Amino acid sequence: MTKGKTIYVELLEEGTPCWRPVESEHLGGDLYRIAGGRPDGEVWPFRQGDIVKCRTRIFQDGSPQLVAYEKAR
């Protein structure tokens, strides 16, 4: 397991696509546990402690980043 991996979580209810960098723990493969907490006033599709599946997304600046796209079962 690798600790301290930054993943990105989409912010909901923002009007435009926005992503928050969040610390996570890599559990293997495409699975990550969200370690960072949600700041007040933000709406996320996941909670701290959730295990999520991540995939690479190319951001507007051209950088590839890991983004959480669904909660693992």
PyMOL Python script that loads the backbone (N, CA, C, O; Angstrom):
from pymol import cmd

cmd.read_pdbstr("""\
ATOM      1  N   MET A   1       0.830  -1.185   0.000  1.00  0.00           N
ATOM      2  CA  MET A   1       0.000   0.000   0.000  1.00  0.00           C
ATOM      3  C   MET A   1       0.872   1.246   0.000  1.00  0.00           C
ATOM      4  O   MET A   1       1.891   1.304   0.689  1.00  0.00           O
ATOM      5  N   THR A   2       0.468   2.233  -0.770  1.00  0.00           N
ATOM      6  CA  THR A   2       1.174   3.494  -0.834  1.00  0.00           C
ATOM      7  C   THR A   2       0.308   4.570  -0.206  1.00  0.00           C
ATOM      8  O   THR A   2      -0.850   4.744  -0.588  1.00  0.00           O
ATOM      9  N   LYS A   3       0.860   5.287   0.747  1.00  0.00           N
ATOM     10  CA  LYS A   3       0.096   6.360   1.395  1.00  0.00           C
ATOM     11  C   LYS A   3       0.482   7.691   0.784  1.00  0.00           C
ATOM     12  O   LYS A   3       1.560   7.843   0.210  1.00  0.00           O
ATOM     13  N   GLY A   4      -0.426   8.660   0.918  1.00  0.00           N
ATOM     14  CA  GLY A   4      -0.127  10.005   0.496  1.00  0.00           C
ATOM     15  C   GLY A   4      -0.225  10.262  -0.995  1.00  0.00           C
ATOM     16  O   GLY A   4       0.438  11.171  -1.495  1.00  0.00           O
ATOM     17  N   LYS A   5      -1.020   9.504  -1.721  1.00  0.00           N
ATOM     18  CA  LYS A   5      -1.210   9.712  -3.159  1.00  0.00           C
ATOM     19  C   LYS A   5      -2.336  10.712  -3.369  1.00  0.00           C
ATOM     20  O   LYS A   5      -3.424  10.553  -2.817  1.00  0.00           O
ATOM     21  N   THR A   6      -2.075  11.744  -4.167  1.00  0.00           N
ATOM     22  CA  THR A   6      -3.107  12.737  -4.460  1.00  0.00           C
ATOM     23  C   THR A   6      -3.985  12.253  -5.606  1.00  0.00           C
ATOM     24  O   THR A   6      -3.500  11.869  -6.670  1.00  0.00           O
ATOM     25  N   ILE A   7      -5.292  12.282  -5.359  1.00  0.00           N
ATOM     26  CA  ILE A   7      -6.278  12.020  -6.400  1.00  0.00           C
ATOM     27  C   ILE A   7      -7.179  13.252  -6.466  1.00  0.00           C
ATOM     28  O   ILE A   7      -7.095  14.128  -5.606  1.00  0.00           O
ATOM     29  N   TYR A   8      -8.029  13.321  -7.468  1.00  0.00           N
ATOM     30  CA  TYR A   8      -8.929  14.467  -7.618  1.00  0.00           C
ATOM     31  C   TYR A   8     -10.369  14.007  -7.526  1.00  0.00           C
ATOM     32  O   TYR A   8     -10.756  12.990  -8.102  1.00  0.00           O
ATOM     33  N   VAL A   9     -11.170  14.791  -6.777  1.00  0.00           N
ATOM     34  CA  VAL A   9     -12.592  14.521  -6.595  1.00  0.00           C
ATOM     35  C   VAL A   9     -13.354  15.689  -7.211  1.00  0.00           C
ATOM     36  O   VAL A   9     -13.029  16.852  -6.972  1.00  0.00           O
ATOM     37  N   GLU A  10     -14.376  15.365  -8.008  1.00  0.00           N
ATOM     38  CA  GLU A  10     -15.175  16.415  -8.633  1.00  0.00           C
ATOM     39  C   GLU A  10     -16.025  17.127  -7.595  1.00  0.00           C
ATOM     40  O   GLU A  10     -16.631  16.494  -6.730  1.00  0.00           O
ATOM     41  N   LEU A  11     -16.064  18.449  -7.691  1.00  0.00           N
ATOM     42  CA  LEU A  11     -16.931  19.240  -6.826  1.00  0.00           C
ATOM     43  C   LEU A  11     -18.293  19.352  -7.494  1.00  0.00           C
ATOM     44  O   LEU A  11     -18.391  19.693  -8.673  1.00  0.00           O
ATOM     45  N   LEU A  12     -19.333  19.066  -6.742  1.00  0.00           N
ATOM     46  CA  LEU A  12     -20.690  19.146  -7.257  1.00  0.00           C
ATOM     47  C   LEU A  12     -21.283  20.518  -6.939  1.00  0.00           C
ATOM     48  O   LEU A  12     -20.819  21.213  -6.035  1.00  0.00           O
ATOM     49  N   GLU A  13     -22.293  20.889  -7.680  1.00  0.00           N
ATOM     50  CA  GLU A  13     -23.035  22.132  -7.464  1.00  0.00           C
ATOM     51  C   GLU A  13     -22.183  23.381  -7.649  1.00  0.00           C
ATOM     52  O   GLU A  13     -22.423  24.392  -6.989  1.00  0.00           O
ATOM     53  N   GLU A  14     -21.183  23.329  -8.545  1.00  0.00           N
ATOM     54  CA  GLU A  14     -20.307  24.466  -8.791  1.00  0.00           C
ATOM     55  C   GLU A  14     -20.680  25.256 -10.043  1.00  0.00           C
ATOM     56  O   GLU A  14     -20.222  26.386 -10.208  1.00  0.00           O
ATOM     57  N   GLY A  15     -21.495  24.691 -10.923  1.00  0.00           N
ATOM     58  CA  GLY A  15     -21.875  25.379 -12.150  1.00  0.00           C
ATOM     59  C   GLY A  15     -20.944  25.089 -13.318  1.00  0.00           C
ATOM     60  O   GLY A  15     -21.384  25.078 -14.468  1.00  0.00           O
ATOM     61  N   THR A  16     -19.677  24.857 -13.044  1.00  0.00           N
ATOM     62  CA  THR A  16     -18.701  24.450 -14.051  1.00  0.00           C
ATOM     63  C   THR A  16     -17.891  23.298 -13.465  1.00  0.00           C
ATOM     64  O   THR A  16     -17.826  23.161 -12.243  1.00  0.00           O
ATOM     65  N   PRO A  17     -17.273  22.469 -14.301  1.00  0.00           N
ATOM     66  CA  PRO A  17     -16.474  21.364 -13.760  1.00  0.00           C
ATOM     67  C   PRO A  17     -15.310  21.884 -12.907  1.00  0.00           C
ATOM     68  O   PRO A  17     -14.496  22.684 -13.369  1.00  0.00           O
ATOM     69  N   CYS A  18     -15.248  21.418 -11.667  1.00  0.00           N
ATOM     70  CA  CYS A  18     -14.182  21.785 -10.738  1.00  0.00           C
ATOM     71  C   CYS A  18     -13.711  20.516 -10.034  1.00  0.00           C
ATOM     72  O   CYS A  18     -14.500  19.607  -9.773  1.00  0.00           O
ATOM     73  N   TRP A  19     -12.424  20.467  -9.733  1.00  0.00           N
ATOM     74  CA  TRP A  19     -11.833  19.287  -9.111  1.00  0.00           C
ATOM     75  C   TRP A  19     -11.017  19.703  -7.900  1.00  0.00           C
ATOM     76  O   TRP A  19     -10.304  20.706  -7.941  1.00  0.00           O
ATOM     77  N   ARG A  20     -11.120  18.933  -6.820  1.00  0.00           N
ATOM     78  CA  ARG A  20     -10.379  19.175  -5.583  1.00  0.00           C
ATOM     79  C   ARG A  20      -9.298  18.109  -5.426  1.00  0.00           C
ATOM     80  O   ARG A  20      -9.608  16.918  -5.456  1.00  0.00           O
ATOM     81  N   PRO A  21      -8.017  18.516  -5.257  1.00  0.00           N
ATOM     82  CA  PRO A  21      -6.992  17.517  -4.941  1.00  0.00           C
ATOM     83  C   PRO A  21      -7.198  17.012  -3.507  1.00  0.00           C
ATOM     84  O   PRO A  21      -7.415  17.797  -2.584  1.00  0.00           O
ATOM     85  N   VAL A  22      -7.125  15.696  -3.342  1.00  0.00           N
ATOM     86  CA  VAL A  22      -7.394  15.068  -2.051  1.00  0.00           C
ATOM     87  C   VAL A  22      -6.340  14.002  -1.794  1.00  0.00           C
ATOM     88  O   VAL A  22      -5.978  13.247  -2.697  1.00  0.00           O
ATOM     89  N   GLU A  23      -5.851  13.941  -0.569  1.00  0.00           N
ATOM     90  CA  GLU A  23      -4.923  12.875  -0.206  1.00  0.00           C
ATOM     91  C   GLU A  23      -5.679  11.557  -0.099  1.00  0.00           C
ATOM     92  O   GLU A  23      -6.824  11.510   0.352  1.00  0.00           O
ATOM     93  N   SER A  24      -5.011  10.492  -0.525  1.00  0.00           N
ATOM     94  CA  SER A  24      -5.629   9.173  -0.484  1.00  0.00           C
ATOM     95  C   SER A  24      -4.577   8.125  -0.176  1.00  0.00           C
ATOM     96  O   SER A  24      -3.380   8.413  -0.142  1.00  0.00           O
ATOM     97  N   GLU A  25      -5.035   6.921   0.042  1.00  0.00           N
ATOM     98  CA  GLU A  25      -4.182   5.749   0.249  1.00  0.00           C
ATOM     99  C   GLU A  25      -4.440   4.789  -0.904  1.00  0.00           C
ATOM    100  O   GLU A  25      -5.578   4.373  -1.125  1.00  0.00           O
ATOM    101  N   HIS A  26      -3.390   4.437  -1.639  1.00  0.00           N
ATOM    102  CA  HIS A  26      -3.537   3.498  -2.758  1.00  0.00           C
ATOM    103  C   HIS A  26      -3.655   2.092  -2.194  1.00  0.00           C
ATOM    104  O   HIS A  26      -2.783   1.646  -1.448  1.00  0.00           O
ATOM    105  N   LEU A  27      -4.719   1.397  -2.540  1.00  0.00           N
ATOM    106  CA  LEU A  27      -4.982   0.052  -2.033  1.00  0.00           C
ATOM    107  C   LEU A  27      -4.585  -1.038  -3.018  1.00  0.00           C
ATOM    108  O   LEU A  27      -4.604  -2.223  -2.684  1.00  0.00           O
ATOM    109  N   GLY A  28      -4.225  -0.635  -4.232  1.00  0.00           N
ATOM    110  CA  GLY A  28      -3.869  -1.589  -5.272  1.00  0.00           C
ATOM    111  C   GLY A  28      -4.766  -1.420  -6.472  1.00  0.00           C
ATOM    112  O   GLY A  28      -5.943  -1.085  -6.335  1.00  0.00           O
ATOM    113  N   GLY A  29      -4.214  -1.652  -7.655  1.00  0.00           N
ATOM    114  CA  GLY A  29      -4.987  -1.500  -8.883  1.00  0.00           C
ATOM    115  C   GLY A  29      -5.525  -0.089  -9.003  1.00  0.00           C
ATOM    116  O   GLY A  29      -4.782   0.882  -8.862  1.00  0.00           O
ATOM    117  N   ASP A  30      -6.825   0.022  -9.265  1.00  0.00           N
ATOM    118  CA  ASP A  30      -7.437   1.345  -9.416  1.00  0.00           C
ATOM    119  C   ASP A  30      -8.196   1.792  -8.162  1.00  0.00           C
ATOM    120  O   ASP A  30      -9.017   2.707  -8.225  1.00  0.00           O
ATOM    121  N   LEU A  31      -7.918   1.141  -7.017  1.00  0.00           N
ATOM    122  CA  LEU A  31      -8.643   1.432  -5.783  1.00  0.00           C
ATOM    123  C   LEU A  31      -7.841   2.338  -4.842  1.00  0.00           C
ATOM    124  O   LEU A  31      -6.653   2.125  -4.602  1.00  0.00           O
ATOM    125  N   TYR A  32      -8.538   3.358  -4.319  1.00  0.00           N
ATOM    126  CA  TYR A  32      -7.944   4.329  -3.412  1.00  0.00           C
ATOM    127  C   TYR A  32      -8.930   4.621  -2.288  1.00  0.00           C
ATOM    128  O   TYR A  32     -10.141   4.659  -2.507  1.00  0.00           O
ATOM    129  N   ARG A  33      -8.398   4.829  -1.072  1.00  0.00           N
ATOM    130  CA  ARG A  33      -9.229   5.236   0.059  1.00  0.00           C
ATOM    131  C   ARG A  33      -9.016   6.737   0.268  1.00  0.00           C
ATOM    132  O   ARG A  33      -7.884   7.197   0.416  1.00  0.00           O
ATOM    133  N   ILE A  34     -10.113   7.490   0.280  1.00  0.00           N
ATOM    134  CA  ILE A  34     -10.020   8.930   0.470  1.00  0.00           C
ATOM    135  C   ILE A  34      -9.616   9.212   1.911  1.00  0.00           C
ATOM    136  O   ILE A  34     -10.305   8.810   2.848  1.00  0.00           O
ATOM    137  N   ALA A  35      -8.490   9.906   2.081  1.00  0.00           N
ATOM    138  CA  ALA A  35      -7.974  10.216   3.414  1.00  0.00           C
ATOM    139  C   ALA A  35      -8.266  11.660   3.801  1.00  0.00           C
ATOM    140  O   ALA A  35      -8.477  11.961   4.976  1.00  0.00           O
ATOM    141  N   GLY A  36      -8.277  12.544   2.823  1.00  0.00           N
ATOM    142  CA  GLY A  36      -8.499  13.957   3.106  1.00  0.00           C
ATOM    143  C   GLY A  36      -9.961  14.261   3.351  1.00  0.00           C
ATOM    144  O   GLY A  36     -10.855  13.622   2.795  1.00  0.00           O
ATOM    145  N   GLY A  37     -10.183  15.258   4.202  1.00  0.00           N
ATOM    146  CA  GLY A  37     -11.544  15.658   4.525  1.00  0.00           C
ATOM    147  C   GLY A  37     -12.078  16.714   3.579  1.00  0.00           C
ATOM    148  O   GLY A  37     -11.320  17.386   2.880  1.00  0.00           O
ATOM    149  N   ARG A  38     -13.376  16.848   3.568  1.00  0.00           N
ATOM    150  CA  ARG A  38     -14.071  17.803   2.703  1.00  0.00           C
ATOM    151  C   ARG A  38     -14.135  19.148   3.398  1.00  0.00           C
ATOM    152  O   ARG A  38     -14.612  19.234   4.530  1.00  0.00           O
ATOM    153  N   PRO A  39     -13.658  20.216   2.737  1.00  0.00           N
ATOM    154  CA  PRO A  39     -13.792  21.555   3.320  1.00  0.00           C
ATOM    155  C   PRO A  39     -15.264  21.963   3.440  1.00  0.00           C
ATOM    156  O   PRO A  39     -16.105  21.529   2.653  1.00  0.00           O
ATOM    157  N   ASP A  40     -15.558  22.794   4.426  1.00  0.00           N
ATOM    158  CA  ASP A  40     -16.916  23.310   4.603  1.00  0.00           C
ATOM    159  C   ASP A  40     -17.372  24.014   3.335  1.00  0.00           C
ATOM    160  O   ASP A  40     -16.604  24.736   2.699  1.00  0.00           O
ATOM    161  N   GLY A  41     -18.621  23.796   2.979  1.00  0.00           N
ATOM    162  CA  GLY A  41     -19.203  24.473   1.835  1.00  0.00           C
ATOM    163  C   GLY A  41     -19.036  23.748   0.509  1.00  0.00           C
ATOM    164  O   GLY A  41     -19.616  24.162  -0.495  1.00  0.00           O
ATOM    165  N   GLU A  42     -18.254  22.676   0.486  1.00  0.00           N
ATOM    166  CA  GLU A  42     -18.083  21.906  -0.756  1.00  0.00           C
ATOM    167  C   GLU A  42     -18.983  20.676  -0.732  1.00  0.00           C
ATOM    168  O   GLU A  42     -19.234  20.098   0.326  1.00  0.00           O
ATOM    169  N   VAL A  43     -19.460  20.287  -1.897  1.00  0.00           N
ATOM    170  CA  VAL A  43     -20.279  19.078  -2.035  1.00  0.00           C
ATOM    171  C   VAL A  43     -19.503  18.101  -2.894  1.00  0.00           C
ATOM    172  O   VAL A  43     -19.177  18.396  -4.044  1.00  0.00           O
ATOM    173  N   TRP A  44     -19.206  16.939  -2.336  1.00  0.00           N
ATOM    174  CA  TRP A  44     -18.473  15.877  -3.033  1.00  0.00           C
ATOM    175  C   TRP A  44     -19.407  14.693  -3.260  1.00  0.00           C
ATOM    176  O   TRP A  44     -20.394  14.529  -2.542  1.00  0.00           O
ATOM    177  N   PRO A  45     -19.094  13.862  -4.267  1.00  0.00           N
ATOM    178  CA  PRO A  45     -19.864  12.633  -4.452  1.00  0.00           C
ATOM    179  C   PRO A  45     -19.417  11.506  -3.515  1.00  0.00           C
ATOM    180  O   PRO A  45     -20.055  10.454  -3.457  1.00  0.00           O
ATOM    181  N   PHE A  46     -18.311  11.730  -2.777  1.00  0.00           N
ATOM    182  CA  PHE A  46     -17.741  10.705  -1.891  1.00  0.00           C
ATOM    183  C   PHE A  46     -17.440  11.331  -0.532  1.00  0.00           C
ATOM    184  O   PHE A  46     -17.430  12.553  -0.385  1.00  0.00           O
ATOM    185  N   ARG A  47     -17.192  10.464   0.468  1.00  0.00           N
ATOM    186  CA  ARG A  47     -16.868  10.913   1.822  1.00  0.00           C
ATOM    187  C   ARG A  47     -15.464  10.449   2.201  1.00  0.00           C
ATOM    188  O   ARG A  47     -14.910   9.530   1.598  1.00  0.00           O
ATOM    189  N   GLN A  48     -14.906  11.104   3.210  1.00  0.00           N
ATOM    190  CA  GLN A  48     -13.635  10.665   3.763  1.00  0.00           C
ATOM    191  C   GLN A  48     -13.789   9.214   4.214  1.00  0.00           C
ATOM    192  O   GLN A  48     -14.767   8.872   4.879  1.00  0.00           O
ATOM    193  N   GLY A  49     -12.836   8.370   3.860  1.00  0.00           N
ATOM    194  CA  GLY A  49     -12.882   6.949   4.208  1.00  0.00           C
ATOM    195  C   GLY A  49     -13.463   6.065   3.124  1.00  0.00           C
ATOM    196  O   GLY A  49     -13.273   4.849   3.158  1.00  0.00           O
ATOM    197  N   ASP A  50     -14.171   6.649   2.156  1.00  0.00           N
ATOM    198  CA  ASP A  50     -14.718   5.852   1.050  1.00  0.00           C
ATOM    199  C   ASP A  50     -13.590   5.264   0.209  1.00  0.00           C
ATOM    200  O   ASP A  50     -12.546   5.889   0.025  1.00  0.00           O
ATOM    201  N   ILE A  51     -13.814   4.062  -0.295  1.00  0.00           N
ATOM    202  CA  ILE A  51     -12.899   3.451  -1.264  1.00  0.00           C
ATOM    203  C   ILE A  51     -13.490   3.721  -2.640  1.00  0.00           C
ATOM    204  O   ILE A  51     -14.642   3.387  -2.917  1.00  0.00           O
ATOM    205  N   VAL A  52     -12.682   4.330  -3.489  1.00  0.00           N
ATOM    206  CA  VAL A  52     -13.145   4.745  -4.809  1.00  0.00           C
ATOM    207  C   VAL A  52     -12.274   4.145  -5.904  1.00  0.00           C
ATOM    208  O   VAL A  52     -11.117   3.792  -5.679  1.00  0.00           O
ATOM    209  N   LYS A  53     -12.853   4.040  -7.085  1.00  0.00           N
ATOM    210  CA  LYS A  53     -12.108   3.652  -8.275  1.00  0.00           C
ATOM    211  C   LYS A  53     -11.623   4.931  -8.952  1.00  0.00           C
ATOM    212  O   LYS A  53     -12.350   5.921  -9.030  1.00  0.00           O
ATOM    213  N   CYS A  54     -10.389   4.895  -9.439  1.00  0.00           N
ATOM    214  CA  CYS A  54      -9.809   6.064 -10.100  1.00  0.00           C
ATOM    215  C   CYS A  54      -9.331   5.700 -11.501  1.00  0.00           C
ATOM    216  O   CYS A  54      -8.984   4.554 -11.788  1.00  0.00           O
ATOM    217  N   ARG A  55      -9.324   6.707 -12.356  1.00  0.00           N
ATOM    218  CA  ARG A  55      -8.786   6.571 -13.706  1.00  0.00           C
ATOM    219  C   ARG A  55      -8.104   7.886 -14.071  1.00  0.00           C
ATOM    220  O   ARG A  55      -8.316   8.912 -13.425  1.00  0.00           O
ATOM    221  N   THR A  56      -7.294   7.837 -15.103  1.00  0.00           N
ATOM    222  CA  THR A  56      -6.568   9.028 -15.538  1.00  0.00           C
ATOM    223  C   THR A  56      -7.469   9.923 -16.370  1.00  0.00           C
ATOM    224  O   THR A  56      -8.209   9.457 -17.237  1.00  0.00           O
ATOM    225  N   ARG A  57      -7.393  11.215 -16.089  1.00  0.00           N
ATOM    226  CA  ARG A  57      -8.114  12.234 -16.856  1.00  0.00           C
ATOM    227  C   ARG A  57      -7.100  13.305 -17.232  1.00  0.00           C
ATOM    228  O   ARG A  57      -6.266  13.690 -16.413  1.00  0.00           O
ATOM    229  N   ILE A  58      -7.168  13.779 -18.448  1.00  0.00           N
ATOM    230  CA  ILE A  58      -6.298  14.860 -18.893  1.00  0.00           C
ATOM    231  C   ILE A  58      -6.993  16.186 -18.582  1.00  0.00           C
ATOM    232  O   ILE A  58      -8.071  16.468 -19.106  1.00  0.00           O
ATOM    233  N   PHE A  59      -6.373  16.987 -17.736  1.00  0.00           N
ATOM    234  CA  PHE A  59      -6.946  18.277 -17.377  1.00  0.00           C
ATOM    235  C   PHE A  59      -6.662  19.315 -18.450  1.00  0.00           C
ATOM    236  O   PHE A  59      -5.872  19.080 -19.365  1.00  0.00           O
ATOM    237  N   GLN A  60      -7.313  20.462 -18.328  1.00  0.00           N
ATOM    238  CA  GLN A  60      -7.229  21.518 -19.333  1.00  0.00           C
ATOM    239  C   GLN A  60      -5.791  21.965 -19.604  1.00  0.00           C
ATOM    240  O   GLN A  60      -5.468  22.373 -20.720  1.00  0.00           O
ATOM    241  N   ASP A  61      -4.934  21.890 -18.593  1.00  0.00           N
ATOM    242  CA  ASP A  61      -3.537  22.298 -18.773  1.00  0.00           C
ATOM    243  C   ASP A  61      -2.693  21.204 -19.424  1.00  0.00           C
ATOM    244  O   ASP A  61      -1.488  21.373 -19.610  1.00  0.00           O
ATOM    245  N   GLY A  62      -3.329  20.078 -19.770  1.00  0.00           N
ATOM    246  CA  GLY A  62      -2.641  18.975 -20.429  1.00  0.00           C
ATOM    247  C   GLY A  62      -2.048  17.946 -19.480  1.00  0.00           C
ATOM    248  O   GLY A  62      -1.480  16.951 -19.931  1.00  0.00           O
ATOM    249  N   SER A  63      -2.168  18.163 -18.175  1.00  0.00           N
ATOM    250  CA  SER A  63      -1.579  17.225 -17.210  1.00  0.00           C
ATOM    251  C   SER A  63      -2.524  16.055 -16.940  1.00  0.00           C
ATOM    252  O   SER A  63      -3.724  16.251 -16.748  1.00  0.00           O
ATOM    253  N   PRO A  64      -1.976  14.841 -16.927  1.00  0.00           N
ATOM    254  CA  PRO A  64      -2.786  13.670 -16.573  1.00  0.00           C
ATOM    255  C   PRO A  64      -2.879  13.543 -15.053  1.00  0.00           C
ATOM    256  O   PRO A  64      -1.863  13.614 -14.361  1.00  0.00           O
ATOM    257  N   GLN A  65      -4.081  13.357 -14.537  1.00  0.00           N
ATOM    258  CA  GLN A  65      -4.291  13.224 -13.094  1.00  0.00           C
ATOM    259  C   GLN A  65      -5.249  12.070 -12.828  1.00  0.00           C
ATOM    260  O   GLN A  65      -6.086  11.732 -13.665  1.00  0.00           O
ATOM    261  N   LEU A  66      -5.111  11.472 -11.651  1.00  0.00           N
ATOM    262  CA  LEU A  66      -6.043  10.422 -11.239  1.00  0.00           C
ATOM    263  C   LEU A  66      -7.285  11.058 -10.652  1.00  0.00           C
ATOM    264  O   LEU A  66      -7.195  11.882  -9.742  1.00  0.00           O
ATOM    265  N   VAL A  67      -8.450  10.678 -11.170  1.00  0.00           N
ATOM    266  CA  VAL A  67      -9.715  11.203 -10.661  1.00  0.00           C
ATOM    267  C   VAL A  67     -10.594  10.046 -10.174  1.00  0.00           C
ATOM    268  O   VAL A  67     -10.632   8.976 -10.781  1.00  0.00           O
ATOM    269  N   ALA A  68     -11.291  10.286  -9.075  1.00  0.00           N
ATOM    270  CA  ALA A  68     -12.237   9.313  -8.545  1.00  0.00           C
ATOM    271  C   ALA A  68     -13.510   9.386  -9.388  1.00  0.00           C
ATOM    272  O   ALA A  68     -14.070  10.465  -9.581  1.00  0.00           O
ATOM    273  N   TYR A  69     -13.966   8.231  -9.891  1.00  0.00           N
ATOM    274  CA  TYR A  69     -15.155   8.251 -10.733  1.00  0.00           C
ATOM    275  C   TYR A  69     -16.308   7.415 -10.195  1.00  0.00           C
ATOM    276  O   TYR A  69     -17.442   7.585 -10.641  1.00  0.00           O
ATOM    277  N   GLU A  70     -16.047   6.513  -9.246  1.00  0.00           N
ATOM    278  CA  GLU A  70     -17.158   5.783  -8.624  1.00  0.00           C
ATOM    279  C   GLU A  70     -16.699   5.134  -7.342  1.00  0.00           C
ATOM    280  O   GLU A  70     -15.522   4.825  -7.157  1.00  0.00           O
ATOM    281  N   LYS A  71     -17.662   4.937  -6.462  1.00  0.00           N
ATOM    282  CA  LYS A  71     -17.395   4.277  -5.195  1.00  0.00           C
ATOM    283  C   LYS A  71     -17.265   2.772  -5.450  1.00  0.00           C
ATOM    284  O   LYS A  71     -18.071   2.177  -6.164  1.00  0.00           O
ATOM    285  N   ALA A  72     -16.235   2.174  -4.850  1.00  0.00           N
ATOM    286  CA  ALA A  72     -16.046   0.724  -4.998  1.00  0.00           C
ATOM    287  C   ALA A  72     -17.013   0.008  -4.045  1.00  0.00           C
ATOM    288  O   ALA A  72     -17.403   0.552  -3.012  1.00  0.00           O
ATOM    289  N   ARG A  73     -17.382  -1.191  -4.405  1.00  0.00           N
ATOM    290  CA  ARG A  73     -18.333  -1.958  -3.589  1.00  0.00           C
ATOM    291  C   ARG A  73     -17.627  -2.805  -2.578  1.00  0.00           C
ATOM    292  O   ARG A  73     -18.274  -3.515  -1.808  1.00  0.00           O
TER     293      ARG A  73
END
""", "prot")
cmd.dss("prot")
cmd.show_as("cartoon", "prot")
cmd.util.cbc("prot")
cmd.orient("prot")
